[in-house]
């Protein structure tokens, strides 16, 4: 007999993961049903076991338990790896030989959220593959069985794997801010083993996030790191997001080194060992990156935003390195190709430990005048329609190139502008970069005219 479940709320099935508000859209019953669908899909792919980890959110134990029940109901075994950063779930898929894993995580969302990041047979589920899970539930296309649950600890193996790979040229004193996210369960031990003296901030895992929001892509969440660097003799600051798959970096004097500039340093290092290698980066990244990669003998590959989409491109190309403006960095050289803020932090320290002044090395990376990410708030579905109209009807006089792989990125000789529809919230994401403030103003004016030309009366954030 096939289990029948109530159809889960359609809005929790996002482009790159499943995510919703606990007990409102993301219920215990919904997660159990999703587990059954995921286990059924795993069986169809010949997968026999799935590693399940969870972040430090208060709802994590109950949701992970329901997920495991659902997976077992499909006749697939579960390996419970406990409360660990999302990258350790990905690591477990390799270490334990399951090839499949789920991290029960709300990432950097507010405390009332939670969700699922899923990998089956080495493939990160995204787009239609996530929608297929809901269709399975609605149509009752579910295998039946009795899987088992066993526990495993992968933290020690993860730390040993990194300590065996990454070598610092000298001891370093660093600030680490885990934002009360689950990275705090692993990061202090890892960086001490690498030979660092730590100034730890908010490394106690607490799903209430009492100190600041665990999202290092927002400068306001790095204020504590900036202050600790000013008040101590630490030489660098590292910050991690709620589930540990993204990295924030701050210099001794308080400058934030955004991820597209971090990627320059990683690219130079990786290309020194992989001549001619491809480096993948998303459409939000600085235009200085392509020039930097080419000058070091590499091949720049611009791609869609979204950690699942970048991972898919990494698998397709075999590139040794990829990164996103949001802070996801993917090392295939010496690592497994998944996004891991802790490992990225370790690789950064390996590079910077060869110099006496890490801040000078970071600040010497090419920079430009740029805006933060700006958002046009719209109704559901409208962002895609606006970008479609821009592609079809907008004119950008003086532009050197129009790139439409993900939204509209307009390249000029002295800067670029980007408008792309978010895959997670109903907004159009905008970003501008140029050599001078005057050039940014000119490019923004061109976008203002283009956007209002295809959608009159829209309120713009610039």
C-alpha positions in Angstrom: 0.0 0.0 0.0 1.3 3.5 -0.8 1.5 6.1 1.9 -0.6 9.2 1.0 0.4 12.5 2.3 -1.2 16.0 2.2 0.6 18.0 -0.5 3.3 20.2 1.1 3.1 23.9 0.5 4.4 24.6 -3.1 6.2 27.8 -2.0 8.8 25.8 0.1 10.2 24.1 -3.1 12.8 26.7 -4.1 15.3 26.8 -7.0 18.3 25.5 -5.0 16.8 23.9 -1.9 13.6 23.5 0.2 13.0 26.3 2.7 10.1 27.6 4.7 8.9 28.8 8.1 8.8 26.0 10.6 5.3 24.9 11.7 3.7 27.2 9.1 4.8 26.0 5.6 7.7 23.7 6.6 5.8 21.2 8.9 6.9 17.9 10.4 4.5 16.1 8.1 5.7 17.9 5.1 9.4 17.0 5.9 8.4 13.4 6.5 6.7 13.3 3.1 9.7 14.9 1.4 11.9 12.3 3.0 9.8 9.5 1.6 9.9 11.2 -1.9 13.7 11.7 -1.6 14.2 8.1 -0.5 12.1 6.9 -3.4 14.1 9.0 -5.9 17.3 7.6 -4.3 16.1 4.0 -4.9 15.3 4.8 -8.5 18.9 6.1 -8.8 20.3 3.0 -7.2 21.3 4.8 -3.9 21.1 2.7 -0.8 21.8 5.2 2.0 21.7 8.9 2.7 23.7 10.8 5.3 21.6 13.3 7.2 23.1 16.3 9.2 21.5 19.4 10.7 22.5 22.9 11.7 22.0 24.4 15.1 18.5 25.6 14.7 16.0 24.8 17.4 13.7 22.9 15.0 16.6 20.8 13.6 16.3 17.7 15.7 12.5 17.2 15.1 12.8 18.0 11.4 15.8 15.7 10.9 14.0 13.0 12.7 10.9 13.3 10.5 13.1 13.4 7.4 14.9 10.2 8.5 11.6 8.5 9.1 10.4 9.3 5.6 13.7 8.2 3.9 13.5 4.9 5.8 9.8 4.4 4.8 11.1 4.2 1.2 13.5 1.4 2.1 16.6 3.5 2.1 19.1 3.6 5.1 20.0 6.8 7.0 23.3 7.7 8.5 22.7 10.3 11.2 25.8 12.5 11.4 24.2 14.9 14.0 24.6 18.6 14.4 27.3 19.7 11.9 28.0 22.4 9.3 26.4 21.7 5.8 29.9 21.1 4.3 30.3 18.2 6.7 27.2 16.6 5.2 28.7 16.9 1.8 32.0 15.5 3.1 30.1 12.6 4.7 28.7 11.6 1.3 32.3 11.0 0.2 33.8 9.7 3.6 31.0 7.3 4.3 30.5 6.2 0.7 26.8 7.1 0.5 27.2 9.5 -2.4 24.0 11.1 -1.1 23.3 13.5 1.8 20.8 16.0 3.2 21.6 19.0 5.4 18.6 20.2 7.4 19.5 23.9 7.5 18.0 27.3 7.3 21.4 28.7 6.2 21.5 32.4 6.9 17.7 32.9 7.2 16.0 34.2 10.4 15.6 31.7 13.3 12.0 30.7 12.4 13.2 29.3 9.1 14.6 25.9 8.2 15.1 23.8 5.1 16.8 21.1 3.2 19.9 21.1 1.0 20.0 17.8 -0.9 22.5 15.7 -2.9 21.7 12.4 -4.5 24.4 10.3 -6.2 26.7 13.2 -6.2 24.2 15.6 -7.9 22.9 18.6 -6.0 19.2 18.8 -6.5 17.9 22.0 -8.0 15.2 23.4 -10.2 12.9 20.7 -11.7 14.6 18.0 -9.6 13.3 19.7 -6.5 9.8 20.2 -8.0 9.8 16.4 -8.9 9.9 15.6 -5.2 6.6 17.4 -4.7 5.1 15.7 -7.7 6.0 12.4 -6.3 4.2 13.2 -3.1 1.1 14.5 -4.9 0.9 11.5 -7.3 1.8 9.0 -4.6 4.8 7.6 -6.6 6.6 6.4 -3.5 8.5 3.2 -2.8 7.8 1.2 0.4 10.4 -0.4 2.6 12.1 -0.4 6.0 15.4 1.4 6.0 17.6 1.5 9.1 19.1 4.5 11.0 22.7 4.4 12.3 24.8 7.2 13.8 28.2 8.2 12.5 30.7 11.0 13.6 32.6 12.6 10.7 34.0 15.6 12.5 37.3 14.0 13.4 37.8 12.6 9.8 36.9 16.0 8.3 39.4 17.9 10.5 42.2 15.3 9.9 41.5 15.5 6.1 42.0 19.3 6.1 45.0 19.3 8.6 46.6 16.7 6.3 46.1 18.9 3.3 46.6 22.5 4.4 49.9 23.7 5.8 50.5 27.2 7.2 53.9 28.7 6.8 53.8 30.3 10.2 51.4 30.5 13.1 48.7 33.1 12.8 46.4 34.9 15.3 42.9 35.3 13.9 39.4 36.4 14.9 36.7 33.8 14.0 33.0 34.8 14.2 30.6 31.9 13.9 27.5 34.1 14.6 26.2 31.3 16.9 25.8 29.2 13.8 26.8 25.5 13.5 30.3 26.4 12.3 31.0 27.0 15.9 30.9 23.3 16.6 33.9 22.7 14.3 35.8 25.9 13.4 37.6 26.6 16.7 39.0 23.0 16.8 40.0 23.1 13.1 41.8 26.4 13.1 43.6 25.6 16.4 44.8 22.3 14.8 46.1 24.3 11.8 48.3 26.3 14.2 46.2 29.4 14.8 45.7 31.4 18.0 42.1 32.4 18.1 40.0 35.3 19.2 36.7 33.4 19.1 33.4 35.3 18.7 29.9 33.7 19.2 31.2 30.1 18.7 28.5 28.7 21.0 25.8 27.1 18.7 22.5 28.8 19.6 19.6 28.7 17.2 18.2 32.0 18.6 21.2 33.8 17.1 21.3 36.2 20.0 24.3 38.4 18.9 23.9 39.1 15.2 22.4 37.5 12.1 24.7 34.8 10.7 25.2 36.2 7.3 28.8 37.6 6.6 27.7 39.0 3.2 26.1 41.9 5.0 28.7 44.4 6.4 26.6 45.1 9.5 27.1 41.5 10.6 30.9 42.0 10.5 31.0 44.9 13.0 32.1 42.6 15.9 34.9 41.2 13.8 36.1 44.7 12.9 36.0 45.7 16.6 37.9 42.6 17.8 40.6 43.2 15.2 41.0 46.8 16.4 41.1 45.7 20.1 43.5 42.7 19.8 46.7 41.8 18.0 44.9 39.4 15.7 45.9 39.9 12.1 42.9 38.7 10.2 39.2 38.1 10.7 37.1 35.2 9.3 33.3 35.0 9.6 31.0 32.1 8.7 27.3 32.0 7.8 24.6 30.0 9.7 25.5 26.6 8.2 29.2 27.1 7.5 29.3 27.0 3.7 30.1 30.7 3.2 33.1 32.8 4.3 33.5 36.5 5.1 37.0 38.0 5.4 38.1 41.2 7.2 41.6 42.8 7.2 43.4 44.1 10.3 42.2 47.7 9.6 38.6 46.7 9.1 38.3 46.4 5.3 35.9 43.7 4.1 37.4 41.7 1.3 34.4 40.6 -0.7 34.2 37.1 -2.2 35.0 38.0 -5.8 38.3 39.5 -4.6 39.0 36.5 -2.4 38.5 34.4 -5.5 41.4 36.3 -7.2 43.8 35.1 -4.5 42.4 31.5 -4.7 42.7 31.6 -8.5 46.3 32.7 -8.5 47.2 29.9 -6.1 45.3 27.1 -7.9 46.4 28.2 -11.3 50.1 28.0 -10.2 49.5 24.2 -9.9 46.8 23.7 -12.6 48.1 25.7 -15.6 45.4 26.7 -18.0 42.6 25.7 -15.6 39.1 27.1 -15.8 37.8 29.3 -13.0 34.0 29.6 -12.8 32.4 32.7 -11.2 28.8 34.0 -11.2 27.4 37.0 -13.0 27.5 39.3 -9.9 31.3 39.1 -9.7 33.7 42.0 -10.5 34.9 42.4 -14.1 38.4 42.5 -12.8 38.3 38.8 -12.2 38.3 37.7 -15.8 41.4 39.9 -16.5 43.1 38.6 -13.4 42.5 34.9 -14.3 43.7 35.4 -17.9 46.9 37.1 -16.8 47.7 34.0 -14.7 47.1 31.7 -17.6 43.6 30.5 -16.6 40.3 30.5 -18.5 37.5 32.6 -16.9 34.0 31.1 -17.1 31.1 33.4 -16.2 28.0 31.4 -15.0 24.6 31.6 -13.4 24.2 32.6 -9.8 23.2 29.8 -7.4 25.3 27.3 -5.5 23.6 24.3 -7.1 24.0 25.7 -10.6 27.7 26.5 -10.0 28.2 23.0 -8.7 26.5 21.5 -11.8 28.8 23.6 -14.0 31.8 22.4 -12.0 30.9 18.8 -12.5 30.3 19.4 -16.3 33.6 21.2 -16.9 36.0 19.6 -14.4 37.2 23.1 -13.4 39.5 23.2 -10.4 37.9 26.2 -8.8 34.6 28.2 -8.7 33.1 30.9 -6.6 30.1 33.2 -6.1 29.7 36.8 -5.0 27.6 35.5 -2.1 30.6 33.8 -0.5 30.3 30.2 -1.7 33.7 28.9 -2.9 34.2 25.5 -4.5 37.6 23.9 -4.6 38.0 20.9 -6.8 41.8 21.0 -6.7 42.9 19.2 -3.5 39.2 19.0 -2.3 35.8 17.6 -3.4 34.2 20.5 -5.4 31.6 21.4 -2.8 31.2 24.8 -1.2 32.8 25.0 2.2 33.5 28.2 4.2 35.7 26.4 6.7 37.9 24.8 4.1 38.0 28.1 2.1 39.2 29.8 5.3 41.9 27.2 5.8 43.1 27.7 2.2 43.1 31.5 2.6 45.3 31.2 5.7 47.7 28.9 3.8 48.2 31.6 1.2 48.4 34.5 3.6 50.7 32.8 6.1 53.5 33.1 3.5 53.5 36.9 4.1 54.1 39.0 7.2 51.3 41.4 6.3 48.1 39.5 5.2 46.2 42.8 5.0 48.6 44.3 2.5 48.3 41.2 0.3 44.5 41.4 0.4 44.2 45.1 -0.1 46.6 44.9 -3.1 44.0 42.8 -5.0 42.4 44.8 -7.9 39.4 46.8 -6.7 36.7 49.0 -8.2 34.0 51.4 -7.3 30.9 49.3 -6.8 27.4 49.2 -5.2 26.2 46.6 -2.8 23.5 44.3 -4.1 20.4 46.4 -4.7 16.9 44.9 -5.0 13.7 46.0 -6.8 10.8 44.4 -4.9 8.1 43.1 -7.1 5.2 40.7 -7.1 5.7 36.9 -7.6 6.7 36.2 -11.2 7.2 39.9 -12.2 11.0 39.9 -11.8 11.3 37.3 -14.6 8.9 39.3 -16.8 10.9 42.6 -16.3 14.2 40.9 -17.2 12.6 39.3 -20.3 11.4 42.8 -21.4 14.9 44.2 -20.8 16.4 41.4 -23.0 13.9 42.0 -25.8 13.4 45.7 -25.8 16.0 47.7 -23.9 18.8 49.6 -25.6 22.2 50.3 -23.9 24.0 52.8 -26.1 27.8 52.6 -25.9 27.8 49.1 -24.4 30.6 46.8 -25.3 28.8 43.5 -24.7 25.4 42.3 -23.5 25.6 39.0 -21.5 22.3 37.2 -20.9 23.2 33.9 -19.3 21.5 35.0 -16.1 19.6 38.2 -16.4 21.1 41.2 -18.3 24.7 42.1 -17.6 25.8 45.1 -19.7 29.6 45.5 -20.1 31.1 48.9 -20.8 34.7 49.9 -21.3 34.8 51.3 -17.8 32.3 49.2 -15.8 29.2 47.1 -15.9 25.5 47.0 -14.7 23.5 43.9 -13.9 19.8 43.1 -13.5 18.8 39.5 -12.8 15.7 37.9 -11.3 16.3 36.3 -8.0 15.5 32.6 -7.9 14.6 32.7 -4.2 12.6 35.9 -3.6 10.4 38.1 -5.9 13.1 40.8 -6.5 15.2 41.9 -9.3 18.9 42.0 -8.2 21.0 44.9 -9.4 24.7 45.5 -9.1 26.9 48.2 -10.6 30.7 48.5 -10.8 33.0 51.0 -12.6 36.4 52.7 -12.6 35.0 55.9 -11.2 31.9 57.3 -9.3 31.0 59.2 -12.5 31.0 56.1 -14.6 28.8 54.3 -12.1 26.4 57.2 -12.2 26.3 57.1 -16.0 25.7 53.3 -16.0 23.0 53.6 -13.4 21.3 56.2 -15.5 21.4 53.9 -18.5 19.7 51.2 -16.5 17.2 53.6 -15.0 16.1 54.6 -18.5 16.0 51.0 -19.7 14.0 49.7 -16.8 11.5 52.5 -16.7 11.3 52.2 -20.5 9.9 48.7 -20.3 8.1 49.0 -16.9 7.0 52.6 -16.3 6.4 53.8 -12.8 8.6 51.2 -11.0 10.2 52.4 -7.8 14.0 52.0 -8.2 16.5 51.6 -5.3 19.1 53.8 -7.0 
